[in-house]
Amino acid sequence: MIHSSGDDRLETLLQQKLQAPLLADDGFSARVLAALPPRQNPWLIWGRIGVLAAAALAGVAVALWQSGDGIGLLAQMNRVIATVSNELADPEISLAFVITIAALALVLNFDDEAEMPSD
Amino acid sequence: MTPSDPELITRAIATGDRAAFGELVLRHQSAVRLFLRHLTRGDAALADDLAQETFLQAHRGLARFRGEAAFSTWLLGIAHNHWRNARRRQREVAWEPADLPVPAENFPSPARAVDLKEDLGAAMKQLDPDEQTALHLFYQQGLTHPEIAAVTGWPLGTVKTHLARAKDKLRPLLAIWNPRT
């Protein structure tokens, strides 16, 4: 029998017989590379940022034009901010707000984080 | 000179070099696919699907690899997570009785003059799945105890316990192969 004195024998046996064979690639790497997402064109990214910036500027311009002057617009914005601040001062609404944001963050990040171990 | 894994990773992150990532896949595909074949109990098609998902996930998260562990260990960890998720989904569909261990009375089989490797394979089936995984990672993948803990998410003590228990169970099962008896 393989007893405690035969631990070395069992160890040798496991090391010899459990040696992993190398699996031939057989096109596996090529399939992985083919399945990679298409590379993002940097010009496309800057183009999107440009469109967003232009849209934001256009929005500000329209708001200024509607209010007649910048001071009226600022006063209106202050009123909106004050209203939102008052609402958030209510602990129950604050809690609901925090839970919603946390849930959204969790859902948006869940897939990647769940699969990714720390190294 | 052959570039190291960290060099290839740096190239893949910095310049989006797909050839560098392809070289990493080529280097580590065997270990990842073998590990997944072990976990899926030899289902090569499922193992390869999970292996592909593993490498795609690794590609997406490459920037998050800090280099504190070996790249292969990190990959095996991702593979293990993918398999766990796949198994969870499978369990919701059906339970596979084929996963049950072979009854003890069927083993050992000296009368049939089976080869040592076959007996070892049959003996391995007597072990709990986690014990088998610990043995696979230790002997077949050559990982250390802390690396196995990192891949599986088990505490270090659990890794040592699984290995010790596995060997305790294998010792009597492989007794006929000891030349001294």
HADDOCK unambig.tbl for C-alpha pairs under 7 A between the chains (distance, minus, plus):
assign (segid A and resid 1 and name CA) (segid B and resid 172 and name CA) 6.76 0.50 0.50
assign (segid A and resid 1 and name CA) (segid B and resid 175 and name CA) 4.26 0.50 0.50
assign (segid A and resid 1 and name CA) (segid B and resid 176 and name CA) 6.57 0.50 0.50
assign (segid A and resid 1 and name CA) (segid B and resid 178 and name CA) 5.80 0.50 0.50
assign (segid A and resid 1 and name CA) (segid B and resid 181 and name CA) 5.76 0.50 0.50
assign (segid A and resid 2 and name CA) (segid B and resid 171 and name CA) 5.59 0.50 0.50
assign (segid A and resid 2 and name CA) (segid B and resid 172 and name CA) 6.79 0.50 0.50
assign (segid A and resid 2 and name CA) (segid B and resid 175 and name CA) 5.27 0.50 0.50
assign (segid A and resid 2 and name CA) (segid B and resid 178 and name CA) 5.91 0.50 0.50
assign (segid A and resid 14 and name CA) (segid B and resid 139 and name CA) 6.87 0.50 0.50
assign (segid A and resid 15 and name CA) (segid B and resid 139 and name CA) 5.75 0.50 0.50
assign (segid A and resid 17 and name CA) (segid B and resid 117 and name CA) 6.53 0.50 0.50
assign (segid A and resid 18 and name CA) (segid B and resid 139 and name CA) 6.05 0.50 0.50
assign (segid A and resid 18 and name CA) (segid B and resid 140 and name CA) 5.54 0.50 0.50
assign (segid A and resid 19 and name CA) (segid B and resid 139 and name CA) 6.59 0.50 0.50
assign (segid A and resid 19 and name CA) (segid B and resid 140 and name CA) 4.97 0.50 0.50
assign (segid A and resid 20 and name CA) (segid B and resid 140 and name CA) 4.76 0.50 0.50
assign (segid A and resid 20 and name CA) (segid B and resid 141 and name CA) 6.86 0.50 0.50
assign (segid A and resid 22 and name CA) (segid B and resid 30 and name CA) 5.78 0.50 0.50
assign (segid A and resid 23 and name CA) (segid B and resid 30 and name CA) 4.82 0.50 0.50
assign (segid A and resid 25 and name CA) (segid B and resid 26 and name CA) 6.93 0.50 0.50
assign (segid A and resid 29 and name CA) (segid B and resid 22 and name CA) 6.41 0.50 0.50
assign (segid A and resid 29 and name CA) (segid B and resid 25 and name CA) 5.78 0.50 0.50
assign (segid A and resid 29 and name CA) (segid B and resid 26 and name CA) 5.71 0.50 0.50
assign (segid A and resid 32 and name CA) (segid B and resid 52 and name CA) 5.79 0.50 0.50
assign (segid A and resid 33 and name CA) (segid B and resid 22 and name CA) 6.47 0.50 0.50
assign (segid A and resid 36 and name CA) (segid B and resid 56 and name CA) 6.45 0.50 0.50
assign (segid A and resid 115 and name CA) (segid B and resid 78 and name CA) 5.60 0.50 0.50
assign (segid A and resid 115 and name CA) (segid B and resid 81 and name CA) 5.41 0.50 0.50
assign (segid A and resid 115 and name CA) (segid B and resid 82 and name CA) 6.29 0.50 0.50
assign (segid A and resid 116 and name CA) (segid B and resid 78 and name CA) 5.57 0.50 0.50
assign (segid A and resid 117 and name CA) (segid B and resid 74 and name CA) 6.74 0.50 0.50
assign (segid A and resid 117 and name CA) (segid B and resid 77 and name CA) 5.76 0.50 0.50
assign (segid A and resid 117 and name CA) (segid B and resid 78 and name CA) 6.03 0.50 0.50
assign (segid A and resid 119 and name CA) (segid B and resid 65 and name CA) 6.61 0.50 0.50
assign (segid A and resid 119 and name CA) (segid B and resid 66 and name CA) 6.57 0.50 0.50
assign (segid A and resid 119 and name CA) (segid B and resid 67 and name CA) 6.81 0.50 0.50
assign (segid A and resid 119 and name CA) (segid B and resid 68 and name CA) 5.59 0.50 0.50
assign (segid A and resid 119 and name CA) (segid B and resid 69 and name CA) 5.04 0.50 0.50
assign (segid A and resid 119 and name CA) (segid B and resid 74 and name CA) 5.76 0.50 0.50
